[in-house]
Amino acid sequence: MTKVHVSELVLRDGHQSLIATRMRTEDMLPIAGKLDDAGFWSLEAWGGATFDACVRYLKEDPWERLKKLRKAMPNSQIQMLLRGQNLLGYRHYSDDVVRAFVQKSADNGVDVFRIFDAMNDLRNLKVSIEAVKKVGKHAEGTISYTTSPVHDIPYFVALARELEAFGCDTIAIKDMASLLTPEITGELVKSLRAAIKLPIHLHAHATSGLASMSVLRAVDNGVAIVDGCISSFAEGASLPTTESIVAALKGTEYDTGLDIGKLQEIAAYFREVRKKYWQFESEFTGVDTRVLVNQVPGGMISNLSNQLKEQGALDRMDEVLAEIPRVREDLGFPPLVTPTSQIVGTQAVLNVMTGARYKSITNEVKNYFLGQYGKAPSAVNADIKNLAVGDAKVIECRPADLLDNEMEKLSSEVEGLAKSEEDVLTYAMFPDLAKTFLQERNAGSLKAEPLLTKETAATSASRYAPNEFNVTLHGETFHIKLTGSGHRGEEQRPFYVSVDGIGEEVIVETLSEVEVSGSKSGGKKKTAGGVTSSGRPRPSHEGCVTTAMPGSIVEVKVKAGDKVTAGDPVLVIEAMKMENEIQAPKTGIVVAVHVKKGDTVTPDESLLEIKPE
């Protein structure tokens, strides 16, 4: 018998793909015993976006989650997704940070490390693979699968040979965007088996509707392990259904040996759990063959949808999805997986929202062009590169070779806040976010974002209010569905709706002020004509600096009285987890700064003002 093993991904990739990584540890622990008893090859429960989501939204210590899961599942291999030299953040870390992170991950419960690099630049994997082997854990070298003029089967076979030479224990094919067809899957697995001696592990998202067929073709050609997700968090942008894989292989030479009855008990539990997170459900998590063109990975689509919704721009999703392949080509066809998926996706959003391609270029895109993430798979667009970084020198070495050891410096920066080396590593991943988290944790004031009930949402003035209704006017009833809203200031705001299925833009114009009780001034707050509700002025002249997307201020680079030249960076804003430099629109003198580090800002506001010369 050639048994096929199954890895279960409900505790990580399943909820990352379908509910924006929002599942809380309290909803994992009650079912952990049954997951532990099911007989999976591994349970992926950590890494990827879960670390970020724990700190950013759930206000949970991700290391505590790992410890609790380790204790609750003593008989299972806990697997994590590690981004090589990026670890779980969005930049490269020094080698001492990588080694410390791997050591602490192993100490706290990780058995299998699935290690990948978004560029397939294997220089960025070597240290983390060596670190995993040093602590005696399983190193799974990973190929980020994609399609482009430069990605073919010989390319991927060459990567697998190098990963085998690095000392990996298994090789994973990571099809994060659901691009594998059954025919290509069979050819790829067969070619890899002929070239290397290691077991092959297939990870294929279901977004395009092809994954289940690809899994069967992979099994027929000798794949050893396949990824699935329990049915209540499977399919669409997630993974193929675990129970279905087990049923398909039952009674064959590849029988997984898993009990479908036990799996269905687990599925029933998660079916109820998922209802708690309805507010994070996305309209873009079903089968979507557009992924074969835009290549947006399953783990990104629900987060991208949620972020556009928060900006009132969900109606522009199709424009963003169309722009993503163009940006990817400009950057030399990198595979779209964290962090390159965020780099390309955020730049595509900026290109759409600003109304001009590369009018605003994120710091991450600039760093990409400078080689700071590794070597691009193909030639980049020379014109866009010149626009972004001019004639700045592109590095050719492994990016981390330019980094000094960081652990001692990081420890000193959070002295008094950090209670352990794990805390220091959390700070290393997300410095500003982690500082706030550690301060609140130490003060006992951590508070997760609210989970709304549908009854609460229906009666609240939140963004979860009803968005579909009937309107009767002059005896005729119209079916109205709100699909998004935009920003033009407090007096005018566009709302995008469908009226009996036909798309329309409705401009809502304020004709009188609204008094709001509960303000600091004693009970009533009025929004004046030239001031936003935040108290900042609206843009009134060409010297006003604004942002294209809502976000938070990371750095203010100028002060009142400074002289600036058009194009000089004056602010850094974080939007969609990426940093974006905002440049001076005019040459002149800074006459007013209306923001400080940490402020939340919107496109309606003047962030600082320049008096042109």
N, C-alpha and C positions, 0 to 999 in steps of 0.2 A: 504493500500500500504506500502511495506517495501522498501522505497527509499534507494538506494545506493549512497553515496556521493563520489566525485572525487577530489583528490588533483592533481594539475598540477605542473610538475617538469621541464619545459623547461628552466626556469631561473637559475637552479642550476644543477641538476643531468643529464639533457639531454645533455648540452654542455660539462659538465665534462666528460661524458662517450664517447662522439664522437669526440670532437675537443679539448681535453686536457685542458678544463676549460678556454678557451680563449675568450669567448664572452664578449664584452665591454659594459659598462653601456649605452653608447650612442646608442647601438643597442637594448637595452631593453626598454628605455623610450618611443619611439614612439608608441609601441604596448601596453604599460601598461594600457591605458584606456580600450581597448577592453578585455584584460585579466581580469581587474577589473570588467567588466560588464558581464562576462561569467557565473558567478554563481558557481565557484568552492568552495569546502569546505575550501581549503587553496591553497596558491601559495608558493611553496618552492622556495626561492629566495636568500638564504644566508647560510653561514656555509659550511661544507664540505671543499673542496679544493678551494672554491672561494676566501676566505680571503687570502690564500697564493698566489694564482695566481694574485690577484689584486696588491699586493705589489711587488711580484717577477717579473712579466712579464708585466702587463698592466700599472703599475705605477699609479694606482688609489687608493684613500683612500677608503678602504672597508666600513668604517663607513659612508662616504659620499654617497656611493652607496645605502646603506640601507636607509638613510634619503630620498634620491631622490625617491626610489621605494615606500617608505611609503607615501610620498606626492602624488605620481602618482596613487596609488591604495588605496584610503581611505576606500573603502568598503570591502576590502578583508582581510582575515587572512593571514599575512605573516608568513611563516614557515621557521625555520632554522634547520640544522643538527648540533648537539652538541655532542662532544665525551666525555661526562662526565668529569672526572677529567683531561682529556687531553685537554678539550676545543677545540681549533682549531689548536693546535700545536702538537708536537711529544713527549712530556714528560708530567708527572703529575705536576700540579700546586697546590700551597697551597690553602687552603679553602678560604682565603680572596680574592685571585685573581679570583677564581671561582665565588664567590658571586658578586664581582665587575663586572665581565664580563657579567653575567646574567642580572644584574641591567641595565648596559649600553645598552645591546642588546634590552631589553624591552623598555628602554627610547627612543631608536632610531627607534623602529618600529616592533620588533618581537612579534608575538602573540602566536605562537605555537612552542614549543621547542621539537624537536624529539631527545631524549637523549639515547645514547647507550654506551656500553663499549665493546671494541674489544675482551676482554677475557670473556665477560658475567659475570664478577666479580661485583656483585651488590654493593659491598662496594664502588666502584668507581662512582656510580650513585647517591648515597643518598644525598650528599650535593647539587649537581646541581638541583636535583628534588625539594628539600626543598627551594632552592633559587628561582626557578621558581614559586612555589606556594606562596612564600612570596610576590612577586611582582604582584601577581594576574593574572598570565598568564597560558596558557594551557601546562601541562606537559605530554608528550607522552613517557611513558616508553617503551623501545625498546629491543626486543630479536634479537640478531644477529644469524640468522639461518645458520647452517652448517651441514655437515654430517661427521661422524667419528665413531669409535667403542664406543665412550662414549656419543655421542649426540643422544638422542631419544626423543619421544614425552613426556614421563613423565618428562624428564630433562627440556624441555621448559615450560611445565605446571607449574613446581615448580618455575621457574623464574617469570612467569606471576603472580603467587600468591604473591610473595614477592613484585613485582612492584606495585600491587594493594594496598598492605599494606603500601607502601611508600606514598600513596596519589595521584598516577597518575590519569589522567583524561581519557586517552585511552592507549591501548597497541598496539604497532606496531610489526609486523613480518617483519624483514628486511632481505630479501633474496637477498643480494648484488651480489652474484655470480651465480644466476639463477640455483639453485640446487633443488628447490621444484618441485616435480612432481604433477600432478593433484590429484592423489590418496592420497599422503601424505598431500597435502594442505587441502583436505577435512577432513581428520582425525585430523589434527592439529587444524584447526579452530573449528571443532566440540568439541574437547577435551578442548580447551581454553574457549569456551562458557559455557561448563558445569562446569568449575572450577572457573570462575570469572564473575563479573557482568559488567565489563567495555566494551565499544565498542572496536572492533578489527579493526585494520587498516593494510592492506596488501601492502607491498612494494616488488615487485618482478621484477628483471631485466630480460630482454628478451634474453640474450646471448645464452642460450641453445635451444631456440625455444619452450620452454614449458610454458612460462609465461601467455600467453593469455588463454590457457586451464586451468591453475591453478587459474587465476582470476575468471573464470566462476564457477569452483568448489568451490572456497572460497565464492562466492556470494550465491550459493545454500545452503551453510552450515552456513550462517548467518554473514558474514563479513559486517561491517558497512561502511567502507571507503576503496577505492582502489586508488593506485597511477597510473597515466598515464603520458605520455608525448605527446605533440602535434606532429603530424605525421612527420613534417620536421626535428625533432630531436628525433625520436622514433626508437624502435626496435634494434636488434643487442645487443650491449653492453649497450644500454639505456633501457628504460622502454617500456611496451606495448603502442600502439597508443591510445591516448585519444579518438579520433573520433570513432575508432573501438569499444572501450568499450561502448561508448554511444549508438552506433548503435545496438550492440548486446543486450543491455538491454532495448532498446526502446520498449514500448508496453507491457512489462512484469511487474510483481509486483515490480520489482527492478528498474524501469525506473529512470534514473538519473535526468531527467528534464532539461538537458543541450541541447542547440540549436546547432545542428551539423553545421548549416549554419554559425553561429558566429565562431565556432571552425575552420572551413575551411578558413575563412578570416584570422584568426591568423596564421594558417599553411602556407598560401600563403606568408605572410610577412616574416616568419622565413625561408621559402625556399630560398628567395632572400638573406637574411642575411647570411645564411650558406655559400654561395658562396664566401663571403669575407675571410673566414677562411680556404680556401682549403689547405693551406700549413700545417695545423695541422690535416688534415684528416689522419686516420690510416687505414692500411690494416687489422686490427684485430678488427673491430667493427661490423662485420656481425654476422650471426648465426654461432656459433662455439661450437659443442658438446664436444670439449676437455675440456671445463670449468667444466664438470661433474667430471673430474678427477683432473685438476690442481686448480680449485676453485678460479681463479683470478677474483676479482670483476669487474663489468662493469666500475666503476669509476677509476680503476687503469690501465686497459689494454691499453687505448689510451695514457696515460702518460708514461707507461712502453715502449710502442712502440716508442714514440717520443724520449725518453731518450736513448734507444738503437740506434736509428737512428743517434742521435747527437754524439754518440761514434763510429760511423762507424761499428756497430756490430748488425745491424738489422737481418742479416742472421743467427744469433745465437738464435733468439727468440724461436725456437722449443726446443733447448737444455735448455733454461731457464725455459720454461713452464713444461718440464719434471722434472727439478730439484726442482721446487717449492713444489710439494707434499712430496718429500723426506725431505726437510728442515722442512716443517710443521710437519711431523711426529716426527722428532728429537726434536721439540719444544713442543711436547705434544698436537698436534692437535688444536691450537687456530683457531677460525674463522678468515678468511682472510678479514679484513676490517681495514681501517686506525685506528691506525698506524701499526697493526700487518701485514697487507698486504705488507706495505713498508718494514717492518723489515724482513719478510720472503723473499720477492721478491728481495731486495737488496742483501741479503746473497746468494740467488740462483744465481744472476748475478755474484757475486764475485767468487762463486764456479766454475762457468763455465769459466769466463774470466781468472782466475789464473791457470786453468788446474788442480787444486787439491782442493778437498772438504775441507773447513775450513782452508785452508792455511792462509787466512786473515779473521778475524772475526770482524764484526762491533761492535762499542760500544753499539748499541741498542740491539744486540743479547746477549751481555754480561749482560747488565742490565736486559734483559728478564729472563735470567737464575738466576739472583740474586733476582727475585721477584719484581722488581721495577715497573712493569706494572700491577701486580696483580697475582693471583693464576692461574697457567696453568691448563687447563681442565683435563689433564691426565699426567702421568709420562713422564718426558723428557728423552732424550738419555743421560745416565750417562757418557758415554765416551766423547761425544761432550761437555757436560757441564763441565767436568773436564778440557778439552782442553781450554775452553773459560775462566773459572773463577777459576779453581783449587778447593781448599777446602774452598773458601770464604763463609761466612755465608749468607744463603738465608733468606730474611726477611719474616715474617709470618703475620705481621700486615697489615692493609690498608696502601699502600705506602705513601699516603699524610699525614698520622699521623706522619711521620718523617720529615715533612717540616715545617719550621717556616713561619710566615706571610711574604709575599714578597712585597706587594704593596708599602710600604714606601721605601724599598731599590730600587725597580725598578724605582720609581719616581725620586730618587736622581741620578740614573745612566743616565737618559735622561733629567736632568734639563737643561733648555735652548733650548733643541730641541723639547720636547713635549709641545704642546699648550693646551692639554686637557687630561682628564683621559683616553679618548679613545686612544690617542696617546701612553700613557703608556701601555695600554693593547695590542696595536699592537706590541710594543717593547717586551712585555712579551712573545708573541707568537713566534717571530722570531728576536732575538736580533740584530745580525749583519746585517741582511737584512733590518730590520726596521730602524736602525741607518742611513744607507745610504739613505733609502727612505725619512726619515724625513729631513735629511740634504738637499737633492735635492728638496724636496717640499718647504722648507723654503727659498731656494735660487731661486725658480722658474725655476728649470732646469729638472724637471721630464720629461722623454721621454719614451714612451711605445716602446716595441719591434715592428719592422716594420711589416705591413701587405703588403705582396708582391702581385702584380698583376701577372698573368701568363705571360704576355708579358715582364714584368721586369725580372722575374725569367729566362725566356728563353734566355735573352741576358746578364745575369749577371754571374759572376764566383762564385755564392753562392752554398750552398748545395742543392738548389732547381733546379739546372740545369737538363736538360733532362736525364733520366736514362734508356731509351729504344730506340733502333735505329737499323737500318740495316747497315751492313758492307759488301761491295762487294770486294772480293779478288780473283784475277785470274779468273774473270768471274763468280764466285759463290757467291751468296748473303746469308749472315748469319743473323739471327735475334738475337740481343744481348740485354739482359736486365741486368742492374747493380742491384744486390740485397744487396750489402754491401761492406764495405772495412775494412781493419784492420790496425794495426800499427806495423812496424818493424824498423822504423827509416826513415830518409830522403832519403837515397839511395835506399831502397827497401820498397815496400808497396804492400800487397796483396789486390786484388780486387776480389770479389765474383760475378760471372755472370752466367747467363744461356745462352747457345748457342743452339738455336733451341730447347729449353726446357730442355736441359741437363746441370746440374750444373757443373761449372768449377771454379778453383781458378787460377787467373792470377797474376803473380808477375811482377810488374812494377819496373824496375831498372833505376835509374837516371844515365846517362852517362856524363852529363855536368851540370855545375851550371847555374841557371837562375837568371838574373839580374832583380830586381824589382824597379821601380821608386817610388819616393815619400818618401824615408826613411829619418830619421833625419840627416843622415850623408851627405846629399846633393843631393840625388836623386837615388842612387843605393845601393841595399843591397845584399850581397852574403851570402849564407849559407855554412859555412865552413864544412870540412869533419867530425870533431868531435863535432860540435855544432849544436843544433837545431835552428829553426827560432826564438825561444824565447830568444836565447842567452845562454841557459843552456847547459852544456855538455851532450853528450849521455853516457849511461852506458858503462864503459870500464873495470871494474873489479868487483870482487865479493863484494866489500865493498860499491858499489853504491846502494843507496836506491831509489826505483822507486814506482810508483803506478800502480795498476792493471786496474784502470778506470780513465778517465778524471774527474777532479773535481776542487775544490778550497781549498786552505790551510786554515784551521781553527785555527791551533795552531802549533807552532814550539817548541818542548819540550827540545831541546838541542842547544848548541852553539859550535863553534869551540874550541877544546881543551878538551871537556868533554869526560870522559871515559864511554863507554857503554858496556853492556853485550848483547850477541845475544838474541833476544826476547824482549829487552827493547823497550817501545814505544818511538819513536823519533819525529813523526809527527802525526797530526790529519787532515784528509782530508774529505771534504763533497762531496759525490757523490750520485746522485739520492735522494737528500734531507736527506740522512742518513750519520752519521759520522762514519768514519772508522779509527782506529788507525793503523799506519804503524810501524812495529817493525824493529829493527836493525837486518840485516842479519848475522852480524858477531860481535864478541867481539873485541873491539879495541878503538881507539881514533878518535873522529870526527875531520876531517881535513878541511872540507869545507861544508858550508851551502849555497845552491843556491836559496833558496826560503824564502819568508816572508809571514806573515799572509795576506790573501786576494788574493794571487797569483793564477792564473789559471794554471793548470798543466796537462800534458798528460803522457801516459805510455812510451813515447819515451825518457823521460828526466831523468837525474840523479838529484835528489832533494837535496841530501846531500851525502857526502862521508865519509867512515870510513876506517882508516888504520888498518888492522887486526894486532893483537899482534903476 
